Amino acid sequence: MDLERMRALLTALQEARYAGVRSVSYDGKTINYGSDSELANAIADLEGRITTAATGTPRRRRWGTVASKGL
């Protein structure tokens, strides 16, 4: 899938999520998502694929832990 097509699909997914709809149609195909979390995962995956296609390197994520003794 080329970069422009992925960006168009990402826009369609985001618009569907913000509208509260769990089915997306593009190129004559319809995809139904069972929950908002499935749709969110599809968006995150597509964003990663777009980043990889645009830059040639995968998107990095940082995880950290914060702790406090309540002082």
GROMACS elastic network, one bead per residue, 0.5 to 0.9 nm:
[ bonds ]
;  ai    aj funct       b0    kb
    1     4     6  0.85053   500
    1     5     6  0.65576   500
    1     6     6  0.66690   500
    2     5     6  0.54967   500
    2     6     6  0.63490   500
    2     7     6  0.88307   500
    2    53     6  0.83289   500
    3     6     6  0.51256   500
    3     7     6  0.62187   500
    3     8     6  0.86951   500
    3    49     6  0.89110   500
    3    50     6  0.64596   500
    3    53     6  0.67172   500
    3    54     6  0.73507   500
    4     7     6  0.50678   500
    4     8     6  0.62162   500
    4     9     6  0.86439   500
    5     8     6  0.50750   500
    5     9     6  0.62023   500
    5    10     6  0.85729   500
    6     9     6  0.50695   500
    6    10     6  0.60785   500
    6    11     6  0.86381   500
    6    46     6  0.71049   500
    6    47     6  0.86357   500
    6    49     6  0.82050   500
    6    50     6  0.66961   500
    7    11     6  0.62341   500
    7    12     6  0.86687   500
    7    46     6  0.84238   500
    7    47     6  0.84857   500
    7    50     6  0.72490   500
    8    11     6  0.51571   500
    8    12     6  0.63179   500
    8    13     6  0.87181   500
    8    26     6  0.89349   500
    9    12     6  0.50078   500
    9    13     6  0.61377   500
    9    14     6  0.85774   500
    9    24     6  0.89231   500
    9    26     6  0.73490   500
    9    46     6  0.84082   500
   10    13     6  0.50661   500
   10    14     6  0.60992   500
   10    15     6  0.85226   500
   10    42     6  0.88312   500
   10    43     6  0.64096   500
   10    46     6  0.66237   500
   10    47     6  0.73831   500
   11    14     6  0.51520   500
   11    15     6  0.60736   500
   11    16     6  0.85352   500
   12    15     6  0.51971   500
   12    16     6  0.61437   500
   12    17     6  0.86277   500
   12    24     6  0.68387   500
   12    25     6  0.79780   500
   12    26     6  0.78806   500
   13    16     6  0.51498   500
   13    17     6  0.61664   500
   13    18     6  0.86719   500
   13    22     6  0.88709   500
   13    23     6  0.86359   500
   13    24     6  0.65501   500
   13    39     6  0.73780   500
   13    40     6  0.86944   500
   13    42     6  0.80811   500
   13    43     6  0.65803   500
   14    17     6  0.50993   500
   14    18     6  0.61569   500
   14    19     6  0.84916   500
   14    39     6  0.87019   500
   14    40     6  0.86192   500
   14    43     6  0.71531   500
   15    18     6  0.52446   500
   15    19     6  0.60828   500
   15    20     6  0.86188   500
   15    21     6  0.85667   500
   16    19     6  0.50976   500
   16    20     6  0.61839   500
   16    21     6  0.50248   500
   16    22     6  0.65555   500
   16    23     6  0.71325   500
   16    24     6  0.65523   500
   16    39     6  0.88894   500
   17    20     6  0.51117   500
   17    21     6  0.58552   500
   17    22     6  0.67925   500
   17    23     6  0.89636   500
   17    36     6  0.72438   500
   17    39     6  0.70249   500
   17    40     6  0.78273   500
   18    21     6  0.76673   500
   19    22     6  0.88699   500
   20    36     6  0.82632   500
   21    24     6  0.78185   500
   21    33     6  0.89570   500
   21    36     6  0.87793   500
   22    31     6  0.83158   500
   22    32     6  0.58657   500
   22    33     6  0.51804   500
   22    34     6  0.70232   500
   22    35     6  0.69681   500
   22    36     6  0.70544   500
   22    39     6  0.71654   500
   23    30     6  0.67086   500
   23    31     6  0.54445   500
   23    33     6  0.59936   500
   23    34     6  0.88538   500
   24    29     6  0.81809   500
   24    30     6  0.55535   500
   24    31     6  0.52677   500
   24    32     6  0.65560   500
   24    33     6  0.83591   500
   25    28     6  0.65495   500
   25    29     6  0.54112   500
   25    31     6  0.63648   500
   25    32     6  0.88471   500
   26    29     6  0.53964   500
   26    30     6  0.65917   500
   26    31     6  0.86183   500
   27    30     6  0.84795   500
   33    36     6  0.74192   500
   33    37     6  0.87967   500
   33    38     6  0.61140   500
   33    39     6  0.60436   500
   34    37     6  0.83684   500
   34    38     6  0.65914   500
   34    39     6  0.80432   500
   35    38     6  0.53486   500
   35    39     6  0.66038   500
   35    40     6  0.87618   500
   36    39     6  0.50491   500
   36    40     6  0.60730   500
   36    41     6  0.85806   500
   37    41     6  0.60645   500
   37    42     6  0.85452   500
   38    41     6  0.50751   500
   38    42     6  0.62373   500
   38    43     6  0.86850   500
   39    42     6  0.50562   500
   39    43     6  0.62619   500
   39    44     6  0.86822   500
   40    43     6  0.50786   500
   40    44     6  0.61900   500
   40    45     6  0.85889   500
   41    44     6  0.50484   500
   41    45     6  0.60447   500
   41    46     6  0.84951   500
   42    45     6  0.51195   500
   42    46     6  0.60981   500
   42    47     6  0.85503   500
   43    46     6  0.51447   500
   43    47     6  0.60986   500
   43    48     6  0.86396   500
   44    47     6  0.50856   500
   44    48     6  0.62832   500
   44    49     6  0.87152   500
   45    48     6  0.51476   500
   45    49     6  0.62853   500
   45    50     6  0.87007   500
   46    50     6  0.61055   500
   46    51     6  0.85469   500
   47    50     6  0.51035   500
   47    51     6  0.61818   500
   47    52     6  0.86108   500
   47    59     6  0.87621   500
   48    51     6  0.51042   500
   48    52     6  0.61512   500
   48    53     6  0.85792   500
   48    58     6  0.67145   500
   48    59     6  0.59104   500
   49    52     6  0.50770   500
   49    53     6  0.60766   500
   49    54     6  0.85074   500
   49    58     6  0.76615   500
   49    59     6  0.85182   500
   50    53     6  0.50743   500
   50    54     6  0.59670   500
   50    55     6  0.84521   500
   51    54     6  0.51442   500
   51    55     6  0.59244   500
   51    56     6  0.75531   500
   51    57     6  0.73303   500
   51    58     6  0.64566   500
   51    59     6  0.62063   500
   52    55     6  0.54382   500
   52    59     6  0.66582   500
   53    56     6  0.54771   500
   53    57     6  0.76655   500
   53    58     6  0.83751   500
   54    57     6  0.82030   500
   55    58     6  0.77937   500
   57    60     6  0.87826   500
   67    70     6  0.89309   500
   68    71     6  0.73908   500
